[in-house]
């Protein structure tokens, strides 16, 4: 673990094994943090927050530091990509050309923000102004303090960057808790942060389990802000843990994103887009296009196209040449996906393609039909390569179906009609709506959820706001 600039074992010497999900073989033994380790990391972050090395660093210097981090990540891009694939399972193409560059772009984007964090001067109309005096009022934007960043296993490096980059731009200090399934790129990034010249204690990395290290971090009295990406169930527990002391919270939680394919859609593009939206990374994506609503005029063609796309994907070890789809992250996750399909079969769901397991961790891209609205397949996040396709006839009907969900993270609409695109986007209850695309994400594009999909937004100026407080100063002159 990285604590106050030192690489340390767990205080009690305990470790856990991180494995290659494609083979089940051990990659490394990793320090397993418990509450005393978290306390030490938080105290280091609190000390760094007050240190002159970080507190007095000029905004331009802070921006240059973020840019150096991005440069070092670029220099080590191949190492990061291979490590991400080995630890998580996704294809090397996804890591090398998608997620690691996206993580780098987070640091480059937020490198421009430290010099643009501005306060306001405020004209006042106070009745108690002393005779002959003036009142000068202004606001200061200050870092929220010590941030506890808890990231998931599905896209660990990009999720880490989405929290670290804006928090550092704002001047916060951080204790990062990576997922126990995928800690290795966080550890590697910690080495690059040191090489870039980040002062000791500004970023601390504690590796361990959620019920040990994660809970201790959420409940620590000196953590001012929790930034979490993960399941809605865990997010609700974090609200309870952090709520007792009113810690700030940003939560990006579960999703069950609908995609509406209108009869005038560019059908080849729509089929490719929604297929990639659900099959990429084995469907282990919070914004995956899990519910496909296809107009009855194109319904059969959508089903056939998605099935053919899934069947054409090459499955294998993520590092193997030509692999399109690697394993799911663990046997437990594969068991979960298989359980949903088995339940659906027993309820009369039709499996058009896929629906089979290979070994402990591989699951074929799956297309399902005849799924009714009350089934778990339609309502719960599966986090696997499982698409449910349903026909519709009426626009108002399908918008109602799309919104009939406890989640509201993302959605997509496929239409060549400009009016329909805008009209449907306005009606969908989701934090992001894509028109004629899916999963188009960038550091400049705010990303967050409505309903049970979370609180607050990451990326863009909104992402920076997560880590800033406003202080009002009123002076009599």
N, C-alpha and C positions, 0 to 999 in steps of 0.2 A: 504494500500500500504506500501511497505517497502522502506523507503528512509533514507539513512544515519544511518541505524541501528534502526530506529524507525518505529513502525506501525502506520500509519496515515490515517485519512479520506481524501477524496478529499478536495481541498482548498475551493471549494464552497459548500461542503457538499453533493453533488449529488451522487447517487448510480445507479446501474442497477441490474437486477435480473438474476441470472444464474439458469437454469431449468434442470430438469431431462427430456431428450428428449423422454424417453419411456412413461412417464405419463403426461408430460406437467406441473407438479407441481414444485413450487419454491423450490430450495435448499437453497439459501442464497442471501442476498443483498451484493453487492461488490462495493467498492469505484470506482467511475467513474472519471478517470483522465482527465484533460484538459491541455492546454499548460502551465499554471503556475506550475502544479504539475510535468510535464515533465522537465521543466526548473530547478526546485528544485532537481530533481533526477539526472539530468546531472551535475549540479554543485557539488552535493555530489560525483558523480563518478570521476569528474575531481579533486576534492580535495583529494580523496582517492588515485588516481594515483600518486600524489606527496607526499603522507604521508610516513613517515619512516616505519610505521607498514606494509605497503604493498610493497613499493619500495625497502626496504632493507631486505625483507624476503628472506632468502637464497633459492636457487633452491630446495634443498632437503626438506626444510620445506614446500615449496609450493606443492611439490609432496605428502608429507605426509598429508597435508591438503585435497587435492583431494581424497586421499585414505580414510580419515576419513569421508568425505561426502558420499562416496560409502558405507562405513560400516553403517552409520546411515540410508541411504536409504534401505539397506538390512534389518536392524532391523525394519524398518517401512514399509516393502514391502507390507504387506497385506493392511495396511491403504491406501497407495498410489494407489494400484490396485483397491480397492473398490471405492475410490474417482474418479479415472480416468473413471471407468465404469459408475458411477452415473452421472458424468458431461458430458461425451461424448457419452455414449450409447453402446460402444463395449462390447463384452462378457467378463465376468470376467476371463475366461480362457486366452483370448488374453492379457488382462492387466497383470494378475498375472504371467503367464509363458512366455510371449513374450515381451511386451513392457517395463514394469518396469525393469525386469532384463537387457534388452538392454540398458536402460538409465543408470543403475548402471555401466554397462560395459564401457560406455563412460568415466566415471570418473576414473575407474580403469586403462583403457588404457592410458589416458592422464596423469595420475599420474606419469608415468614413463618418461615423456618427459621433465620436467623442467631442469633436470640435463644433458640433451643432446641437448640443444640449443646452437649451436656452431658457432663461427665466423671463418674466414680464415685469414691466413697471406699470403700476396701477394708479390712475387718478382717483382720488377719494373725495367723498362728500361727508366727512365726519362732523358731527355737531359739536364735538368737544375739543376742537382745535384751539390751543391757547392763543390768545390775542398776539398778533405780531409774529406768529410762528407758522411754519409750513409742515405739512405731513408728507413724507416721502415713503411710498410703499412699493415693495417689489417681491417677487418670488425667486426662490432658489430651487434648482432641481438637484437632488442629492441621491446617492445610492441607497437602496432600501436596506442594505446591510449584508449579513451572512445569508447566503442562499444554499438551501439543500436541494440539489438537483438529482432526481431519481429517473433513470431512463430505462426503456424496455429492451427486449432482446430481438425484435424483428428487424430494426434498422439502427443498430446501436450507435454507430459513429455519427450519422447525420443527426440523430436525436440528441446526442451529446453536444454537437456543435450548435444546434438550435437553442440550447440553454447557455452554454459557456460564452459564445460570442457576444450576445447582447448584454449578458450580465457583466462581462469584463468591460465592454464599452461604457456601461453605466458607472463603473468604478466599484462594483460589488466584489466580495470574495465568496468562494464557493467550496462546498463539500459535495463531491460527485459520488453517487452510488450507482454503478452500472449493474445491469441484470446479471444474476449469477450464471445464467446460461452463456453469456457473451461478454466477458470482462476484458478480453485481450486487447482490442483496439483502444480502449480507454487507457490501459496501462501504457501502451505504446505512445499514445498522444501525450500522456503525462511526461514522458521523456522529451518529447519535442517541445513542450511548453517550457521545460527547464532550459533546453538548448536555446530557445528564443530569448531567454532572459527574464521570464516572468519571476517577480520576487517570490521568495519562499512564503508558503502559507496562503497565497492568493487562490490557488486551486489545490485542493486536497482530494485524493481519490481513495475511497474505502470500498473494498470488494467484499461481498458477502451476500447473505440471504435477506430477502425482504422482511421476514418476520423478526430478524435480528437487527441487522444494520439499518434497513429501511425504516423500521418502526422507531428505532432509537433516534434516527435523524429527524423524523417527523415530529417527535415529541420533545426534542431538545429545546430547552428554554432560551438558548442563545441563537437559535436559527430564526431569522426574521422573515424568511420567504421560502415556501416550498414550490418547486416547479416539477411537475410530474407528468409523464406520459405513460399510459397503461390502461388497464381495464377499468370499466366503470365501477365494478365491485370494490377494487382496491382504492379507487379515487374516493368513494364514499367513506371508506375507513380512514383515509387521510384527512378528510374533512372533520371527522370526529376527533382525531389525534391533534391536528393543528388548531381546531376550533376552540379548544379549551383555553388557549392563550392568544387567540385571535391573530395567529400568524397569517401573513399574506399567502394566497394560493393561486397558482395557475395550473389548470388541469386540462390535459387533452386526453379524452377517454375513448370509449368504444364507438363503433360505427356499424351501420348496416345500410350502406349507401345505395340508393336507387339510381337506375339509369333508364331513361325514357327514350325509346326509339320510335320516332314519328314515321308515318308512311312516306314522307318526302325526304327522309334521311339519305345521305350518301351511304348506302348499305355496306359496301366493302369496308369503308372507313369506320363505320359504327361497329361492325362485327369485330374488326381488329382492335378497336379502342376498348370496347367493353371486355373482350377476351384478355387483353393485356392487363386491364384494370383488375381482373379477378385472378388470373393465373400467375402473373409475375410474383416472384418471391413466394411461390406456393400459396398465394392468397393471404399471406401473413402481413397485411398492410391495413392500417386503420381506415383508409378511405377506399378500400377495395369495392369494386362494383358488384356487390353480392346479390342485388335484386334487379333483374332485368325485366322491364315492362316493354314489350314489343307490340306495336299495333298489329291487329289481326291480319292485315294485308301483307305484312312482312314477317309474321311470327315464325312460320315454318322455315323460312330462309335463315332467320337469325339462329334458330336452334341448330340447324344443319351446319351453318358456318362456324358457330362456337364449338360444336362438337368436333368438327374437322380441325379447327385450330388447336384445341386441346390435345387431340390424338397425334398431331404433328410435332408436338414438343418433345425434344429429346431429354429424358431423365437420366441423371447420373450424379457422380460426385461433382460438386461445384467447381473444383479445380480442373476437371477433365475437359479437354478440348471438345467443343461442340455441345456442351451441356446447356440446355435452356432452363431446366427446372431441377434444382437440387432437392435435398430432403427437407422435411419440416424440421423444426429446431430440436425436437426431442421425441422420444417414444410417447411420453405423456400427451404431447400436443397431437400426435398422430392418433393415439387412442381416442382423443376427444373428437377429432374430425370423423373417424370411422364410426363412432357412436352416433353422431348426428345422422349419418347416411343409413345406418342400420335401423334407426328409429323411423326415418322417413320411409324406408321400404315397408316396414310393418304397417305404416299408415296409408299405403297405397300410392306413394310418390313414384313417378316413372323416372328411372335412371336412363337418360339418353346416351350418355357416354361416361366413361371413367367409373368411379365408385369402387375402385379396387386398391388394395394396399400391397406394397411390396416391401418385405422386411419390416423392420421396426419403425422406420421413419419416412419412407417414401409413400406418397399418395397421388394417384393419377388425377389430372384435371377432370372435373366432374360437372356435367350439365344435367339439371333436374327440371322436370315439369310436373304439372298436376299437384302443385304445392298450395295448400289453402292458407288464408291469412292468419289463422290461429295457430298453425304449426310452429314449433320451435325453429325449424329450418328457415322460416320466413321472419321470425322476430328476434332471434338471438344471434350475436356475433359468433361465427364459427371459427374464423381465422385460419382458413384453409382454402384450397383451390376449388371451391364449390359455388357454382352459379345457379340461381333459381330463375327460370324464365317463365313469364306469365303473359298471356295475351290481353289486350284491352281494345275497346271500341270507341270510348268517349274520353275527351281530354279532361273534363272535370273529374270523371271517375278515376282516371289514372293519377292525377295530382293528389286526390284524396288517399289513394292507396299508398303512394310514395310517402306521404306525410303521416301515415298511420304506423308510427314507430316511436319507441321511446328515445331513439337516437336522432341526431341531426348534425352529423359531421360534414358530409359532402353529398353531392348528387351530380348527375350529368344528364344533358338533354341533347338529342341528336335530331337535327332538323335543318333543312335548307331555308326555312321560312324565318326571316329576321324578326317578324312580329311574334311568332310563336316562341322563338328563343328567349326574347326578353320577357314575354308574358309568363312563361312557365318558370323561368329563373326567379321572377319576383314572387311567385306563389310557393315555391319549395322552401320548406323549413330546414335549412342547412346553412352551415357556416361558409361553405364554398359550393358554388354551382359552376360546372364546366359546360360549355356549349360546343358540341362537335369535338370534344376531347375529353380525356379523363386522366386524373393524376398528374396534371401539369402543375408543378410546384416550384417555387423559387423563394429565396430569402426576402425578396421585395414584396411578396404576396402574402397578406395576412392569412393565417390558418388557425381555425378554432371551431368549436362545436356549439350548437344550440341544444337545448333540452339536456338529456343525460350524456351528451357527448363532450361536456366539459364546461369550464369557466375560463374566460379570457382567450386571448389570441397570441400566437407566436408569429414571428416573421414581421418584416416591415417596421414602421415606426411604432406600431402597437406592441411588437415584441420587445422593443426597448423600454416602453412605458411600464412593462411588468417589473422592471428592476429599478424604478425611480420613485422617489417620494417628492412631494411639493412642500416647501417651507415658505410661509409668508412672513416677511419682515416689515414692520411698520416703525418708522422713525419720525420723531418731532425734531425739526431743524430750526 
